[in-house]
Amino acid sequence: MGIQREKWTASIIYQVATALKYMHALGRIHRDIKLENLMTEIVKNCEGKPVEINIKITDFGFATVIDGENP
């Protein structure tokens, strides 16, 4: 059970970090990352067993745009 849990955790962290890196490259900062602002989608195989997890970042109410002059 431990190895599966580590695999899912690593996938979640990777997806969040990749999304934040992408937003930062576009000059956007979320400013309110917390568990309540992450949505999950569990993808299951034909047997009903989970095989993948997809993370979506929500609630951009505190988000801001930065320019190149004032980091």
CNS distance restraints for C-alpha pairs under 8 A (distance, minus, plus):
assign (resid   1 and name CA) (resid   5 and name CA) 6.30 0.50 0.50
assign (resid   2 and name CA) (resid   6 and name CA) 6.23 0.50 0.50
assign (resid   3 and name CA) (resid   7 and name CA) 6.20 0.50 0.50
assign (resid   4 and name CA) (resid   8 and name CA) 6.33 0.50 0.50
assign (resid   5 and name CA) (resid   9 and name CA) 6.12 0.50 0.50
assign (resid   6 and name CA) (resid  10 and name CA) 5.99 0.50 0.50
assign (resid   7 and name CA) (resid  11 and name CA) 6.23 0.50 0.50
assign (resid   8 and name CA) (resid  12 and name CA) 6.24 0.50 0.50
assign (resid   8 and name CA) (resid  53 and name CA) 7.25 0.50 0.50
assign (resid   9 and name CA) (resid  13 and name CA) 6.22 0.50 0.50
assign (resid  10 and name CA) (resid  14 and name CA) 6.00 0.50 0.50
assign (resid  11 and name CA) (resid  15 and name CA) 6.13 0.50 0.50
assign (resid  11 and name CA) (resid  53 and name CA) 7.50 0.50 0.50
assign (resid  12 and name CA) (resid  16 and name CA) 6.23 0.50 0.50
assign (resid  12 and name CA) (resid  53 and name CA) 7.49 0.50 0.50
assign (resid  12 and name CA) (resid  54 and name CA) 7.61 0.50 0.50
assign (resid  12 and name CA) (resid  55 and name CA) 6.61 0.50 0.50
assign (resid  13 and name CA) (resid  17 and name CA) 6.04 0.50 0.50
assign (resid  14 and name CA) (resid  18 and name CA) 5.99 0.50 0.50
assign (resid  15 and name CA) (resid  19 and name CA) 6.10 0.50 0.50
assign (resid  15 and name CA) (resid  54 and name CA) 7.78 0.50 0.50
assign (resid  15 and name CA) (resid  55 and name CA) 6.52 0.50 0.50
assign (resid  16 and name CA) (resid  20 and name CA) 6.18 0.50 0.50
assign (resid  16 and name CA) (resid  55 and name CA) 7.13 0.50 0.50
assign (resid  16 and name CA) (resid  57 and name CA) 7.59 0.50 0.50
assign (resid  17 and name CA) (resid  21 and name CA) 6.09 0.50 0.50
assign (resid  18 and name CA) (resid  22 and name CA) 6.19 0.50 0.50
assign (resid  19 and name CA) (resid  23 and name CA) 6.22 0.50 0.50
assign (resid  19 and name CA) (resid  57 and name CA) 7.96 0.50 0.50
assign (resid  20 and name CA) (resid  24 and name CA) 6.02 0.50 0.50
assign (resid  20 and name CA) (resid  29 and name CA) 7.80 0.50 0.50
assign (resid  20 and name CA) (resid  30 and name CA) 7.94 0.50 0.50
assign (resid  21 and name CA) (resid  25 and name CA) 6.15 0.50 0.50
assign (resid  22 and name CA) (resid  26 and name CA) 6.53 0.50 0.50
assign (resid  23 and name CA) (resid  27 and name CA) 6.40 0.50 0.50
assign (resid  23 and name CA) (resid  28 and name CA) 5.10 0.50 0.50
assign (resid  23 and name CA) (resid  29 and name CA) 6.61 0.50 0.50
assign (resid  24 and name CA) (resid  28 and name CA) 5.11 0.50 0.50
assign (resid  24 and name CA) (resid  29 and name CA) 6.00 0.50 0.50
assign (resid  27 and name CA) (resid  65 and name CA) 5.56 0.50 0.50
assign (resid  27 and name CA) (resid  66 and name CA) 5.14 0.50 0.50
assign (resid  27 and name CA) (resid  67 and name CA) 6.47 0.50 0.50
assign (resid  27 and name CA) (resid  68 and name CA) 8.00 0.50 0.50
assign (resid  28 and name CA) (resid  63 and name CA) 6.93 0.50 0.50
assign (resid  28 and name CA) (resid  64 and name CA) 5.79 0.50 0.50
assign (resid  28 and name CA) (resid  65 and name CA) 4.62 0.50 0.50
assign (resid  28 and name CA) (resid  66 and name CA) 6.25 0.50 0.50
assign (resid  29 and name CA) (resid  63 and name CA) 5.43 0.50 0.50
assign (resid  29 and name CA) (resid  64 and name CA) 5.37 0.50 0.50
assign (resid  29 and name CA) (resid  65 and name CA) 6.34 0.50 0.50
assign (resid  29 and name CA) (resid  66 and name CA) 7.46 0.50 0.50
assign (resid  30 and name CA) (resid  60 and name CA) 6.04 0.50 0.50
assign (resid  30 and name CA) (resid  62 and name CA) 6.40 0.50 0.50
assign (resid  30 and name CA) (resid  63 and name CA) 4.21 0.50 0.50
assign (resid  30 and name CA) (resid  64 and name CA) 6.65 0.50 0.50
assign (resid  31 and name CA) (resid  62 and name CA) 5.86 0.50 0.50
assign (resid  31 and name CA) (resid  63 and name CA) 5.67 0.50 0.50
assign (resid  31 and name CA) (resid  64 and name CA) 7.69 0.50 0.50
assign (resid  32 and name CA) (resid  37 and name CA) 7.76 0.50 0.50
assign (resid  32 and name CA) (resid  60 and name CA) 7.75 0.50 0.50
assign (resid  32 and name CA) (resid  62 and name CA) 6.43 0.50 0.50
assign (resid  32 and name CA) (resid  63 and name CA) 7.56 0.50 0.50
assign (resid  33 and name CA) (resid  37 and name CA) 6.30 0.50 0.50
assign (resid  33 and name CA) (resid  38 and name CA) 7.89 0.50 0.50
assign (resid  34 and name CA) (resid  38 and name CA) 7.01 0.50 0.50
assign (resid  37 and name CA) (resid  57 and name CA) 5.91 0.50 0.50
assign (resid  37 and name CA) (resid  58 and name CA) 5.01 0.50 0.50
assign (resid  37 and name CA) (resid  59 and name CA) 5.97 0.50 0.50
assign (resid  38 and name CA) (resid  55 and name CA) 6.48 0.50 0.50
assign (resid  38 and name CA) (resid  56 and name CA) 5.69 0.50 0.50
assign (resid  38 and name CA) (resid  57 and name CA) 4.83 0.50 0.50
assign (resid  38 and name CA) (resid  58 and name CA) 6.04 0.50 0.50
assign (resid  39 and name CA) (resid  55 and name CA) 5.66 0.50 0.50
assign (resid  39 and name CA) (resid  56 and name CA) 5.03 0.50 0.50
assign (resid  39 and name CA) (resid  57 and name CA) 6.39 0.50 0.50
assign (resid  39 and name CA) (resid  58 and name CA) 7.09 0.50 0.50
assign (resid  40 and name CA) (resid  53 and name CA) 6.69 0.50 0.50
assign (resid  40 and name CA) (resid  54 and name CA) 5.67 0.50 0.50
assign (resid  40 and name CA) (resid  55 and name CA) 4.78 0.50 0.50
assign (resid  40 and name CA) (resid  56 and name CA) 6.44 0.50 0.50
assign (resid  41 and name CA) (resid  53 and name CA) 5.64 0.50 0.50
assign (resid  41 and name CA) (resid  54 and name CA) 5.01 0.50 0.50
assign (resid  41 and name CA) (resid  55 and name CA) 6.51 0.50 0.50
assign (resid  42 and name CA) (resid  50 and name CA) 6.27 0.50 0.50
assign (resid  42 and name CA) (resid  51 and name CA) 7.60 0.50 0.50
assign (resid  42 and name CA) (resid  52 and name CA) 5.98 0.50 0.50
assign (resid  42 and name CA) (resid  53 and name CA) 4.66 0.50 0.50
assign (resid  42 and name CA) (resid  54 and name CA) 6.52 0.50 0.50
assign (resid  43 and name CA) (resid  50 and name CA) 5.72 0.50 0.50
assign (resid  43 and name CA) (resid  51 and name CA) 5.90 0.50 0.50
assign (resid  43 and name CA) (resid  52 and name CA) 5.06 0.50 0.50
assign (resid  43 and name CA) (resid  53 and name CA) 6.03 0.50 0.50
assign (resid  43 and name CA) (resid  54 and name CA) 7.71 0.50 0.50
assign (resid  44 and name CA) (resid  48 and name CA) 5.22 0.50 0.50
assign (resid  44 and name CA) (resid  49 and name CA) 5.14 0.50 0.50
assign (resid  44 and name CA) (resid  50 and name CA) 4.19 0.50 0.50
assign (resid  44 and name CA) (resid  51 and name CA) 5.41 0.50 0.50
assign (resid  44 and name CA) (resid  52 and name CA) 6.98 0.50 0.50
assign (resid  45 and name CA) (resid  49 and name CA) 5.59 0.50 0.50
assign (resid  45 and name CA) (resid  50 and name CA) 6.45 0.50 0.50
assign (resid  45 and name CA) (resid  51 and name CA) 6.36 0.50 0.50
assign (resid  66 and name CA) (resid  70 and name CA) 6.95 0.50 0.50
assign (resid  66 and name CA) (resid  71 and name CA) 6.58 0.50 0.50
assign (resid  67 and name CA) (resid  71 and name CA) 6.72 0.50 0.50
